[in-house]
Amino acid sequence: MLTEHGRKIMSESKKGEKNPRWNGGVSEYPNHTELKKIRIEVLKNSKCRCEICGKPAKLVHHINEDKSDHSIDNLIALCRNCHELLHCDDEGRSYRGRLLKGSPNKYSLIYGMTINEIAKCFGVTNQAVYYWIRKPEKKIWLEAQLIKLLK
């Protein structure tokens, strides 16, 4: 077992540029320290449960996808699977390259309906819906229409 002095030496040996995960001091998230503090609060508020499926959660997700907006209203506690779903491509391939099968559809988590269901509601093809989602002005219109439909 390490002594307190031994732990301190080990800690110092892995700080900054000595850490194998060091990337030059650049973080994917602006003000990463603030995010880490708020993450703990978000997880406590959700009782460490995924806010989509109810399984144990260890991650937080930026709802508006703005990585600089760490407000508590913009963060949601998620399990790894649900988080990957929100970041997967249209074919269901996660950001880690894994094909996600047997999970809820990414779009049903976001919009409450799958792409097929949205396309049927509007009488268009799936490709038309994907086009709408990728164009900011069309996406706003689509989301407004879906809110009306789901009421």
C-alpha positions in Angstrom: 0.0 0.0 0.0 1.2 3.5 -0.9 2.0 6.0 1.8 0.7 9.5 1.6 4.1 10.6 0.4 4.2 7.9 -2.3 0.8 9.0 -3.6 2.0 12.6 -3.8 5.1 11.5 -5.8 2.9 9.4 -8.2 0.5 12.3 -8.7 3.3 14.8 -9.4 4.8 12.3 -11.9 1.6 12.4 -14.1 0.8 16.1 -14.1 0.8 18.2 -17.2 3.1 17.2 -20.1 4.2 14.1 -18.1 0.6 12.7 -18.4 0.3 10.2 -21.3 -3.1 11.8 -22.2 -1.6 15.3 -22.4 -2.7 17.1 -25.5 -0.9 20.4 -25.2 -3.3 21.9 -22.7 -6.2 22.1 -25.2 -9.6 21.0 -24.0 -12.6 20.0 -26.1 -14.7 22.0 -23.7 -14.1 25.7 -22.9 -13.8 26.2 -19.1 -13.5 22.4 -18.5 -13.1 22.9 -14.8 -16.6 24.5 -14.5 -18.1 21.6 -16.5 -16.6 19.1 -14.1 -18.1 20.8 -11.1 -21.6 21.2 -12.7 -21.4 17.6 -14.0 -21.4 16.4 -10.4 -24.4 18.5 -9.6 -26.3 17.2 -12.7 -25.5 13.6 -11.8 -26.6 14.2 -8.1 -29.9 15.8 -9.3 -30.7 12.8 -11.5 -29.6 10.4 -8.7 -26.9 9.1 -11.2 -29.7 7.7 -13.5 -29.9 8.2 -17.2 -32.6 10.8 -17.9 -33.6 8.8 -21.0 -33.6 5.1 -20.1 -33.1 5.1 -16.3 -29.9 3.1 -16.3 -26.9 4.2 -14.2 -25.4 7.4 -15.7 -21.9 8.7 -15.6 -22.0 11.2 -18.5 -23.6 14.6 -19.1 -24.7 15.8 -22.5 -25.1 19.4 -23.7 -28.7 19.6 -24.9 -28.1 22.5 -27.3 -24.8 21.0 -28.4 -22.9 24.2 -27.4 -19.9 22.9 -25.6 -19.3 26.3 -24.0 -22.8 26.5 -22.4 -22.4 24.6 -19.1 -25.6 26.0 -17.5 -27.4 23.3 -15.5 -30.5 23.7 -17.7 -28.4 22.7 -20.7 -27.0 19.5 -19.2 -28.6 16.1 -19.0 -27.3 13.0 -17.2 -27.0 10.0 -19.6 -25.7 6.4 -19.7 -23.0 5.7 -22.3 -25.5 4.0 -24.7 -27.9 6.8 -24.8 -25.1 9.4 -25.1 -23.7 7.5 -28.1 -27.1 7.4 -29.7 -27.3 11.2 -29.5 -23.9 11.4 -31.3 -24.3 8.7 -33.9 -24.7 9.2 -37.6 -27.8 8.4 -39.6 -26.8 4.8 -40.1 -26.5 4.3 -36.3 -22.7 4.3 -36.1 -21.4 5.8 -32.9 -18.6 8.3 -32.6 -16.4 5.4 -31.6 -17.3 3.7 -34.9 -19.5 1.1 -33.2 -22.8 0.2 -35.0 -25.5 0.6 -32.4 -28.2 -2.1 -32.7 -31.2 -2.9 -30.6 -31.2 0.6 -29.0 -33.9 3.3 -29.3 -33.5 5.3 -32.5 -31.5 8.5 -32.2 -34.2 10.6 -33.7 -36.9 9.1 -31.5 -34.9 10.2 -28.5 -34.6 13.7 -30.0 -38.0 14.2 -31.7 -40.2 11.5 -30.2 -40.5 9.8 -33.6 -38.2 7.8 -35.9 -37.2 9.3 -39.3 -39.7 6.9 -41.0 -42.5 8.1 -38.8 -41.7 11.7 -39.4 -41.5 11.1 -43.2 -44.9 9.4 -43.2 -46.5 12.3 -41.2 -45.3 14.8 -43.8 -45.7 12.5 -46.8 -42.1 12.8 -47.9 -39.1 10.5 -48.2 -36.6 9.8 -45.4 -34.0 11.7 -47.4 -36.2 14.8 -47.3 -36.4 14.6 -43.5 -32.6 14.2 -43.3 -32.2 17.2 -45.5 -34.5 19.3 -43.2 -32.5 18.2 -40.1 -29.2 19.3 -41.7 -30.4 22.7 -42.8 -30.7 25.1 -39.8 -33.7 27.0 -41.1 -35.5 23.8 -42.2 -34.7 22.1 -38.8 -36.3 25.0 -36.9 -39.4 24.7 -39.1 -39.5 20.9 -38.7 -39.2 21.0 -34.9 -42.0 23.6 -34.7 -44.2 21.3 -36.8 -43.4 18.3 -34.6 -44.2 20.2 -31.5 -47.6 21.0 -32.9 -48.1 17.3 -34.0 -47.1 15.9 -30.6 -49.5 18.1 -28.6 
